[in-house]
Amino acid sequence: MKVAACQLPDVRNDSARAMSLIVAHTLEAERQGANLVCFPECFLQGYGTRAEHVANVAIDLSSSAFEDVCHSLESLNPTVVFGLIEKERGKFYNSALAI
């Protein structure tokens, strides 16, 4: 198994930009034979610990917004692991997903 680790600059408050980076770097890693591609903690929304930031950007995994994230990744062959700020029943989590 070949693993790619992508340490990229923080993209804060721009999930669309973060997703485009995830897709582009995963495609490049796949071209180089990677089976697993890993991205940083909280990469989807940017790493921030202020309560206001967390509340504004957190994503519920049952939402249409998260469906869009999954849809963006469905054409990729490697397993992609990325961090995000998750919201579930009023609580927030620093989560990592493997898709």
C-alpha positions as CSV (number, residue, x, y, z in Angstrom):
1,M,0.0,0.0,0.0
2,K,1.3,3.5,-0.9
3,V,0.2,6.4,1.3
4,A,0.4,10.1,0.4
5,A,0.5,12.7,3.1
6,C,-0.6,16.2,2.0
7,Q,0.5,19.0,4.3
8,L,-1.1,22.0,2.8
9,P,-1.6,25.6,4.0
10,D,-4.7,26.3,6.1
11,V,-7.7,27.3,4.0
12,R,-10.0,29.0,6.4
13,N,-13.7,29.5,5.8
14,D,-13.5,28.3,2.1
15,S,-14.7,24.7,2.0
16,A,-15.0,24.9,-1.8
17,R,-11.4,25.8,-2.1
18,A,-10.4,23.1,0.4
19,M,-12.4,20.5,-1.6
20,S,-10.7,21.6,-4.9
21,L,-7.3,21.1,-3.2
22,I,-8.3,17.7,-1.9
23,V,-9.5,16.6,-5.3
24,A,-6.4,18.0,-7.2
25,H,-3.9,16.5,-4.7
26,T,-5.7,13.2,-4.6
27,L,-5.7,12.9,-8.4
28,E,-1.9,13.6,-8.4
29,A,-1.3,11.1,-5.6
30,E,-3.4,8.5,-7.5
31,R,-1.3,9.2,-10.6
32,Q,1.8,8.4,-8.5
33,G,0.2,5.1,-7.2
34,A,-1.2,6.1,-3.8
35,N,-4.0,4.0,-2.3
36,L,-4.5,6.3,0.7
37,V,-4.3,10.1,0.7
38,C,-4.3,12.0,4.0
39,F,-5.0,15.7,4.6
40,P,-4.6,17.8,7.8
41,E,-6.7,18.1,10.9
42,C,-9.8,20.4,10.3
43,F,-8.7,20.9,6.7
44,L,-12.2,21.2,5.2
45,Q,-13.0,24.4,7.1
46,G,-9.7,25.5,8.4
47,Y,-8.2,25.0,11.8
48,G,-9.7,27.4,14.3
49,T,-10.5,27.1,18.0
50,R,-12.6,30.2,18.6
51,A,-16.1,29.2,19.4
52,E,-17.6,31.6,16.8
53,H,-15.5,30.0,14.0
54,V,-16.4,26.5,15.1
55,A,-20.1,27.3,15.3
56,N,-20.1,29.1,11.9
57,V,-18.3,26.4,9.9
58,A,-19.2,23.1,11.5
59,I,-21.0,20.6,9.2
60,D,-23.6,18.0,10.1
61,L,-22.8,14.6,8.4
62,S,-26.5,14.2,7.6
63,S,-26.7,17.5,5.8
64,S,-26.9,18.2,2.1
65,A,-23.6,20.2,2.4
66,F,-21.9,17.0,3.5
67,E,-23.6,15.1,0.7
68,D,-22.0,17.6,-1.7
69,V,-18.5,16.9,-0.1
70,C,-19.0,13.1,-0.7
71,H,-20.2,13.7,-4.2
72,S,-17.0,15.7,-5.0
73,L,-14.9,12.6,-4.0
74,E,-16.9,9.8,-5.6
75,S,-14.8,9.7,-8.8
76,L,-11.5,9.3,-6.9
77,N,-10.0,5.8,-6.5
78,P,-7.8,6.2,-3.4
79,T,-9.3,6.3,0.1
80,V,-9.2,10.0,1.2
81,V,-8.8,10.9,4.9
82,F,-9.4,14.6,5.8
83,G,-10.2,16.5,8.9
84,L,-13.3,18.6,9.5
85,I,-15.3,20.3,12.2
86,E,-18.4,18.2,12.7
87,K,-21.7,19.2,14.3
88,E,-24.0,16.6,15.8
89,R,-27.0,17.4,18.0
90,G,-25.6,20.8,19.1
91,K,-22.1,19.5,19.9
92,F,-18.9,20.0,17.9
93,Y,-16.2,17.5,17.1
94,N,-12.7,17.6,15.6
95,S,-13.3,14.6,13.3
96,A,-11.3,12.8,10.6
97,L,-13.2,11.0,7.9
98,A,-12.1,8.2,5.6
99,I,-14.0,8.1,2.4
